[in-house]
Amino acid sequence: MNELERINAIFEWLGNGGRVKMVRELKTNAGQVFAAGEELRLVRLEPSLVDHSFIAVFESEAIAAKIIRIRETSFDRLEPI
């Protein structure tokens, strides 16, 4: 995914109210599992402290305390609802 594709993905999420779903299962370092098809809501975008990219912070639509931070390199695991 190049930079323009990543920016377009972010705008597509925002245009859809920030709602996305997981394309495939993802397990966080904290041990939380986000199942394929699970619906998430974009909470905020943060600049990366490592490089000039973004980190998207999402929370589960079903369980608000379930939060995941996804780097630009993993944006392909999400699709708008």
C-alpha positions as CSV (number, residue, x, y, z in Angstrom):
1,M,0.0,0.0,0.0
2,N,1.6,3.3,-1.1
3,E,1.1,6.6,0.7
4,L,-1.7,7.8,-1.6
5,E,-3.6,4.5,-1.0
6,R,-3.2,4.9,2.8
7,I,-4.5,8.4,2.7
8,N,-7.4,7.3,0.6
9,A,-8.2,4.5,3.1
10,I,-8.3,7.0,6.0
11,F,-10.6,9.3,4.1
12,E,-12.8,6.4,3.2
13,W,-13.1,5.4,6.9
14,L,-13.8,9.0,7.9
15,G,-16.5,9.3,5.2
16,N,-18.1,6.2,6.6
17,G,-18.2,7.6,10.2
18,G,-15.0,5.9,11.1
19,R,-16.6,2.4,11.0
20,V,-14.6,-0.5,9.7
21,K,-14.5,-4.3,10.0
22,M,-11.6,-6.6,10.4
23,V,-10.8,-8.6,7.2
24,R,-9.0,-11.3,9.1
25,E,-8.3,-12.2,12.7
26,L,-5.7,-10.1,14.5
27,K,-4.2,-10.7,18.0
28,T,-2.6,-7.8,19.8
29,N,0.6,-7.9,21.9
30,A,-1.7,-7.5,25.0
31,G,-3.5,-10.8,24.0
32,Q,-6.7,-9.3,22.8
33,V,-8.2,-11.1,19.8
34,F,-10.1,-9.1,17.1
35,A,-12.0,-11.7,15.0
36,A,-12.5,-11.5,11.3
37,G,-15.7,-9.5,10.6
38,E,-15.5,-7.7,14.0
39,E,-16.8,-4.1,13.7
40,L,-14.5,-1.3,14.9
41,R,-14.9,2.5,15.2
42,L,-12.0,4.9,14.5
43,V,-11.2,6.8,17.7
44,R,-8.2,8.9,16.6
45,L,-5.1,9.1,14.3
46,E,-1.7,9.5,16.0
47,P,1.6,10.3,14.4
48,S,4.2,7.6,14.7
49,L,7.2,8.4,16.9
50,V,9.3,6.1,14.7
51,D,8.7,7.4,11.2
52,H,6.5,9.8,9.2
53,S,3.4,7.5,9.3
54,F,0.2,7.3,11.2
55,I,-1.2,4.9,13.8
56,A,-5.0,4.4,13.8
57,V,-6.6,3.8,17.1
58,F,-9.9,1.8,17.0
59,E,-12.3,0.5,19.6
60,S,-14.6,-2.4,19.2
61,E,-18.3,-1.6,18.5
62,A,-19.3,-4.5,20.8
63,I,-16.9,-3.9,23.7
64,A,-15.8,-0.2,24.2
65,A,-12.9,-1.2,26.4
66,K,-11.4,-3.3,23.6
67,I,-8.9,-1.0,21.8
68,I,-6.4,-1.7,19.0
69,R,-3.7,0.5,17.5
70,I,-3.0,-0.3,13.9
71,R,0.1,1.0,12.0
72,E,-0.3,2.1,8.3
73,T,1.4,-1.1,7.2
74,S,-1.6,-3.1,8.5
75,F,-4.4,-0.9,7.1
76,D,-5.1,-3.7,4.5
77,R,-6.6,-5.8,7.4
78,L,-9.5,-3.3,7.5
79,E,-12.3,-2.5,5.2
80,P,-15.1,0.1,5.5
81,I,-18.5,-1.1,6.6
